[in-house]
Amino acid sequence: MELRWRPYAFRLPSALVSAQGRWLDRRGWLLRLEAPDGRLGWGDAADLPAAWRTAEPERPPLQEALAQLPGAVERPGLEAQLPALPSALACGLGMALAELDGLGGEGWLPAPTSAELLPAGQAVLPALEALLQCPSPEPKSVKWKVAVEADAKERVLLERLLEQLPANWSLRLDANGGWDRSVAQGWAERLQGESRLQWLEQPLDPADLQGLQALAQRVPVALDESLRQCPECVDASWPGWRVHRPLAEADPRPLLEQLQWGVPRLMVSTAFETGIGRRFLHHLAGLQALGPTPVAPGLAPAWQPEGPLFSADPQQVWEAAAA
């Protein structure tokens, strides 16, 4: 097989602010695998902030690892290398190999309607008001980034948000691991019995599985960063949701298989992909919607850039990266 790669960079329409900081610029590498018979597999290797990535001590930086790969590769050797590669590179290659194995051959699934990502801080209220002014016959899921400002201020904003939130909408609160146990318990006390609460997403440090399990006894809790930064801490019996960001993880084919098998309580979320990564992510979201626990994916539509780099046609994405 012939392996080629091409760097890309872009800027989000507006900065994403969370407990992990402020994020505006994205970069990475597009991957192109060509089989001897001419079939193509495409991948997106995203160079993401450390807080988003799978923990991987003693591995080379993404660009260095990519430069060490030969242009001509045999599949068995490439498969054997994946576990030792940076997770982003393993993800992009796994994505391309899945396509060579037939993924998308009968068409790529479209993503269902996404949850709406609300901005952090005071901006949450006008953003929610704007959503309420858009006529829609369907109830919505909204996600609010918390643990960004002083807790007392965010608790006031929560009350105002709940006053405006329609009874048939659902709410996800994402702390990105930014709360301690006492703060998280305070929010759980307030939200216990709140029918519109879909879950608290990563309310505690990724390694605090005991605290997360205790919190899950009171309110629904979804794991996000724990899945990547402390996978050994996540007990197989975890009863809640697992929020996967495929481009922030390693080889995505195990997750693809789980979704094809119909494993429950899995959700996929964006790491702000190019069109190649977005096509793959949307397919996973489409599979999840067909499974036993369908739920709105986290695609952050208001934060997604537009243009040829985000086309559903991988060749157009490839050409746009060279422009």
ChimeraX attribute file (.defattr): number of C-alpha atoms within 10 A of each C-alpha:
attribute: neighborCount
match mode: 1-to-1
recipient: residues
	/A:1	18
	/A:2	15
	/A:3	17
	/A:4	17
	/A:5	18
	/A:6	14
	/A:7	16
	/A:8	21
	/A:9	14
	/A:10	16
	/A:11	15
	/A:12	16
	/A:13	13
	/A:14	14
	/A:15	14
	/A:16	18
	/A:17	16
	/A:18	21
	/A:19	17
	/A:20	17
	/A:21	11
	/A:22	10
	/A:23	15
	/A:24	13
	/A:25	14
	/A:26	18
	/A:27	17
	/A:28	21
	/A:29	25
	/A:30	25
	/A:31	23
	/A:32	24
	/A:33	24
	/A:34	19
	/A:35	17
	/A:36	9
	/A:37	7
	/A:38	10
	/A:39	13
	/A:40	17
	/A:41	24
	/A:42	26
	/A:43	29
	/A:44	31
	/A:45	32
	/A:46	29
	/A:47	22
	/A:48	19
	/A:49	12
	/A:50	12
	/A:51	14
	/A:52	19
	/A:53	23
	/A:54	21
	/A:55	18
	/A:56	14
	/A:57	7
	/A:58	8
	/A:59	13
	/A:60	14
	/A:61	13
	/A:62	20
	/A:63	15
	/A:64	11
	/A:65	14
	/A:66	18
	/A:67	10
	/A:68	9
	/A:69	13
	/A:70	12
	/A:71	12
	/A:72	12
	/A:73	15
	/A:74	12
	/A:75	12
	/A:76	8
	/A:77	9
	/A:78	17
	/A:79	13
	/A:80	10
	/A:81	12
	/A:82	17
	/A:83	12
	/A:84	14
	/A:85	20
	/A:86	28
	/A:87	27
	/A:88	27
	/A:89	30
	/A:90	26
	/A:91	26
	/A:92	29
	/A:93	28
	/A:94	24
	/A:95	30
	/A:96	23
	/A:97	25
	/A:98	20
	/A:99	19
	/A:100	18
	/A:101	12
	/A:102	12
	/A:103	17
	/A:104	14
	/A:105	9
	/A:106	7
	/A:107	9
	/A:108	15
	/A:109	16
	/A:110	15
	/A:111	21
	/A:112	19
	/A:113	18
	/A:114	18
	/A:115	21
	/A:116	24
	/A:117	22
	/A:118	22
	/A:119	21
	/A:120	22
	/A:121	19
	/A:122	13
	/A:123	11
	/A:124	20
	/A:125	18
	/A:126	13
	/A:127	15
	/A:128	19
	/A:129	13
	/A:130	10
	/A:131	15
	/A:132	14
	/A:133	8
	/A:134	8
	/A:135	7
	/A:136	9
	/A:137	6
	/A:138	9
	/A:139	11
	/A:140	20
	/A:141	22
	/A:142	23
	/A:143	24
	/A:144	22
	/A:145	21
	/A:146	26
	/A:147	23
	/A:148	18
	/A:149	13
	/A:150	10
	/A:151	15
	/A:152	10
	/A:153	11
	/A:154	17
	/A:155	15
	/A:156	11
	/A:157	17
	/A:158	19
	/A:159	12
	/A:160	13
	/A:161	18
	/A:162	14
	/A:163	10
	/A:164	13
	/A:165	18
	/A:166	13
	/A:167	11
	/A:168	11
	/A:169	15
	/A:170	19
	/A:171	22
	/A:172	23
	/A:173	22
	/A:174	24
	/A:175	22
	/A:176	26
	/A:177	23
	/A:178	20
	/A:179	20
	/A:180	14
	/A:181	16
	/A:182	9
	/A:183	15
	/A:184	20
	/A:185	18
	/A:186	12
	/A:187	17
	/A:188	21
	/A:189	13
	/A:190	12
	/A:191	17
	/A:192	13
	/A:193	11
	/A:194	14
	/A:195	12
	/A:196	17
	/A:197	19
	/A:198	19
	/A:199	22
	/A:200	27
	/A:201	25
	/A:202	24
	/A:203	32
	/A:204	25
	/A:205	20
	/A:206	23
	/A:207	18
	/A:208	17
	/A:209	18
	/A:210	13
	/A:211	17
	/A:212	22
	/A:213	16
	/A:214	13
	/A:215	20
	/A:216	18
	/A:217	11
	/A:218	14
	/A:219	21
	/A:220	19
	/A:221	27
	/A:222	27
	/A:223	27
	/A:224	24
	/A:225	28
	/A:226	24
	/A:227	22
	/A:228	23
	/A:229	20
	/A:230	16
	/A:231	14
	/A:232	11
	/A:233	14
	/A:234	19
	/A:235	11
	/A:236	7
	/A:237	6
	/A:238	15
	/A:239	13
	/A:240	17
	/A:241	19
	/A:242	21
	/A:243	22
	/A:244	23
	/A:245	23
	/A:246	24
	/A:247	33
	/A:248	26
	/A:249	24
	/A:250	27
	/A:251	25
	/A:252	25
	/A:253	15
	/A:254	11
	/A:255	18
	/A:256	21
	/A:257	13
	/A:258	14
	/A:259	23
	/A:260	14
	/A:261	13
	/A:262	17
	/A:263	14
	/A:264	16
	/A:265	18
	/A:266	24
	/A:267	23
	/A:268	23
	/A:269	23
	/A:270	21
	/A:271	22
	/A:272	24
	/A:273	24
	/A:274	33
	/A:275	25
	/A:276	27
	/A:277	27
	/A:278	22
	/A:279	22
	/A:280	30
	/A:281	28
	/A:282	21
	/A:283	21
	/A:284	27
	/A:285	29
	/A:286	22
	/A:287	22
	/A:288	29
	/A:289	20
	/A:290	15
	/A:291	18
	/A:292	14
	/A:293	14
	/A:294	17
	/A:295	20
	/A:296	21
	/A:297	27
	/A:298	23
	/A:299	25
	/A:300	18
	/A:301	14
	/A:302	12
	/A:303	17
	/A:304	17
	/A:305	18
	/A:306	12
	/A:307	10
	/A:308	18
	/A:309	25
	/A:310	22
	/A:311	18
	/A:312	17
	/A:313	13
	/A:314	23
	/A:315	15
	/A:316	15
	/A:317	20
	/A:318	26
	/A:319	12
	/A:320	15
	/A:321	17
	/A:322	10
	/A:323	7
